[in-house]
Amino acid sequence: MIAAADEVTYVVTDVECDGPNPNRNSMLAFASVAVSTSGDVVGEFEAVLEPRPDRVQDLGTMEWWQTQPEVWAAATTNPEPPAVVMERFAQWVESLPGLRVFTARPLIFDGPWIDHYLDRYLGSRASVGIRLQRKVFNGFAALDLDSLIAGLMSQPHRVAYEPDVPADWLGDHPHTHRAIDDARGYASILQNLLAVARSRG
C-alpha cells in the first residue's frame, strides 16, 4: 500500500464496447470518476467514441445490445473521433493531483481497452512504463477493485463472479451498463473500501 501521506487519485473507469476484444472490436463509450485517497470525488469524465474503421462488431455482443435500446443510445449518440477523445481524457487525467491510478471492476476487461486506446492514439499506457514519453497514469500499477474487495473483506477471489459487497455500497447508482452510471457505482464501492482501510489504521 502507498503511504497515507502520499496523495493518490484513483480513476475509476467503465467502458462499453461492441465486442470483447480491443484488437478486433471498438470501444463505444467510457466514463471515469476520480476518487482521492480520502474518498472524495474530485472529477468525472464521460465520452462517446466513433467506431474504428479497422474494427468489426461482434455478433453476440450486438445481439445483447439489441435488448438494451436506451443504453445503446447513450453509448452511440454524438460520437467523437477516438483520437480527440483520448487526448481530452489524457489532459483530464493529467490535471488530477498526486499519483494517478487507473482503477476498474474488473480490471481484466476495462483495463485492456483504455490501455490499447492510450497506446494507439497517444503512445501512453494505463500504467507506468519506463519507455513511455507521456505518462498519463503515473501510478506504478492499475488497481483491480475485485482484488481489493477480496483482500479487505477476506473473501475468496472468485473467477466466475465478482466478490460480494453490501448492496448500499453502490450508492444511488444502479448498474445500468451506461458507462457513467457504472463508473459512479464502482467509485462508490471504492469510497467504502477506502473507509474500511482507514478504519483499520
Secondary structure, DSSP 8 states (H G I E B T S, - for coil): ---TTS-EEEEEEEEEESSS-TTTS-EEEEEEEEEETTS-EEEEEEEEB---TT----HHHHHHHTT-HHHHHHHHSS-B-HHHHHHHHHHHHHTS-SEEEEEETTHHHHHHHHHHHHHHHHS--SS--TT-S--S--SSS-EEHHHHHHHHTT----SSS-----GGGGTT----S-HHHHHHHHHHHHHHHHHHHHHT-
